[in-house]
Amino acid sequence: MGNAVAATRFDQSVSVETPLKPHNTITNLHAIKKKILFVSPELADLIKVGGLGDVSASLPRAMNADHDVRVLIPGYRQVLQSGHAIRDVGSVPGHAALPPARIGCMTLPDGLIVYVLICPELFDRDGTPYADAHGRDWQDNHIRFASLGLAAAEIAAGTACLSWCPEVVHANDWPAALAPAYMSWRGLQTPTVFTIHNLAYQGLCSLECSPELGLPSSACGHQGMEFYGRLSFLKAGLVYSDHVTTVSANYAREITTQEFGCGLEGMLQFKVRLNQLSGIPNGIDDSWDSVNDPHLVQGFDVHDWEGKRANTRHVEQMFGLEQSDGPLFAVVSRLVQQKGIDMTLEIADAIVAEGGRIAIIGRGEEHLEEAVRELARRHPGKVGANVGFNEADARCMFAGSDFLLMPSRFEPCGLSQMYAQRFGSLPIARATGGLKDTIEDGVNGFLFNESSTESYLAAVRRAMAIHRNPELLNAMRAHAMAAPLYWKQSVEPYAALYRKLLAAQKSGGKLV
Ligand SMILES: Nc1ncnc2c1ncn2[C@@H]1O[C@H](COP(=O)(O)OP(=O)(O)O[C@H]2O[C@H](CO)[C@@H](O)[C@H](O)[C@H]2O)[C@@H](O)[C@H]1O
């Protein structure tokens, strides 16, 4: 089988960072870092649409103390033009309508190794990873992201000519979901993990795309990736991986229900019965340091709020807001239905009438972008909107605001609320998904239960009442800034999962 060949060829291979020395003993061999291929459509260093980009940049780095994690991403124009040298290290043959591609290797300044799938006809374009400049999904997304999955499978099979072969493949969200699928169809034994960062994006295409993707006939049935008469990349990730994770314990429960399961709840309940679904929370990296973050106009900590005020003044200037003693609310979000932006628009008049100001940054669905601009036009000096995204501005907003508005309809984990907490801005959020796991109501933020403007506004009013009491406000800020949200707590659960899957593989019990 392909994997046996791979094992013969690569078990003795030399890792770039951890060369084997001739005197290595068996004990040393055991201590060798496990090789993990982390497959993702985004990597914040190079290209980011949302939280997946952040996680892909920080989780592999956090794991690298004890593992050899390398990231595989598509060679989008932004990646090719990032200024980092790319060495040509391998190739992927064509398959059905998927064109042949090259594999490049990029070493980021801190040593993170990134494999880049180079196929200009698929990836060297303007726009985002998923859509053109007008926000229209690329028509050939099924081909583009099947190529990403296929490349991961070729690397795992040892047929991509790399001098490195992963022991575990960890695929993220639907764009990477065909990695475990192509691996399974080729009979590879390498364990696979599939992480759901957002079940709502499923990567659906017509069943007629099957020949283009070179799928086996079994893939097109109910037991495969067929989903209500179409092909679902996300379902392929669920069906063909050895273990599925999602990014918080609460969301792992929620997605087994009809309300949050997006039609896949039955399949996910089945995974629970097999003990193949778990929630491992996201973390944030230690660049989120309110004292030393170079993006802030002034650092601060719980003993010195002066720096926080300086950031508030900066945000007011950025957004043309009037200075006032009233609370400053921030929205730092993709402008999409999931995030409940429409609900914030509905309660904005009340917030302004009661003395609040709102600063909004983000981009997304066109009608929400326009609605946000219109809100700012209606409330000059009280509401400011920047339709776009910029990491430095986002960080200043977390630091300068009093509250972060995050009324998400659902939220697999959420990072923005953790960033805000770290910078002393209290999140006001719906008690759903990871928001419920990371926010303690009245302690380090505010939660509301119903996805309704009444329930939301009631939480906003509770926050405004706290704002009128500086002692309580500062106590809550201090709690929020002390919340233990670093990746350290997530690394061990992932490491334990990799160990479990490798042990099962070794004993011949690969769980497909
Ligand atoms: N328009 C924009 N362009 C670029 N960046 C923007 C942006 N708007 C916001 N951001 C940034 O993207 C990140 C947002 O991450 P979140 O995790 O809060 O949500 P997202 O829905 O993107 O992620 C999904 O994946 C993550 C990772 O698992 C889960 O935490 C989350 O619940 C799930 O919905 C933050 O770094 C934020 O500053």
The ligand as a Gaussian input file, in Angstrom:
#p B3LYP/6-31G(d) Opt

LIG

0 1
 N      -13.034000      41.738000       7.784000
 C      -12.006000      41.130000       8.364000
 N      -10.914000      40.751000       7.647000
 C       -9.891000      40.112000       8.231000
 N       -9.864000      39.805000       9.540000
 C      -10.920000      40.175000      10.268000
 C      -12.036000      40.836000       9.736000
 N      -12.914000      41.050000      10.717000
 C      -12.377000      40.542000      11.825000
 N      -11.182000      40.038000      11.566000
 C      -10.274000      39.383000      12.470000
 O      -10.575000      37.994000      12.357000
 C      -10.535000      37.419000      13.639000
 C      -11.942000      37.014000      14.025000
 O      -11.887000      35.778000      14.537000
 P      -13.129000      35.074000      15.239000
 O      -12.602000      33.788000      15.750000
 O      -13.690000      35.969000      16.270000
 O      -14.208000      34.867000      14.101000
 P      -14.288000      34.133000      12.637000
 O      -15.744000      34.011000      12.404000
 O      -13.521000      34.879000      11.632000
 O      -13.613000      32.699000      12.845000
 C      -14.117000      31.349000      12.756000
 O      -13.000000      30.520000      13.097000
 C      -12.462000      30.864000      14.367000
 C      -11.197000      30.035000      14.535000
 O      -11.435000      28.743000      14.945000
 C      -13.468000      30.650000      15.469000
 O      -12.908000      31.157000      16.667000
 C      -14.757000      31.401000      15.150000
 O      -15.735000      31.137000      16.116000
 C      -15.227000      31.032000      13.759000
 O      -16.422000      31.705000      13.422000
 C       -9.945000      38.437000      14.550000
 O       -8.546000      38.379000      14.491000
 C      -10.414000      39.740000      13.913000
 O       -9.613000      40.826000      14.273000

